[in-house]
């Protein structure tokens, strides 16, 4: 799929959300990112891009919501190899 997907939120719903109007887009994007990440549909890097967060902002949001970070032994191995650099 090479085209962007556009979600339409009816204005009457957006107007009735209990959010400041200037934060609605950001809130909805972060909600979508967290939900898809929590369900294992997207990676944390993809969720960060979708929400417009850096890794630390996203992990902070997960921590505040008590959502576990998906981090496998394979991910740990990659991080260790990256930290130590090339052999």
Buried (B, 14 or more C-beta within 10 A) or exposed (E): EEEEEEEEEEEEEEEEEEEEEEEBEEEBBBEBBBEBBBEEEBEBEEBBEBBEBEEEEBBEBBEEEEBEEEEEEEEEEEEEEEEEEEE
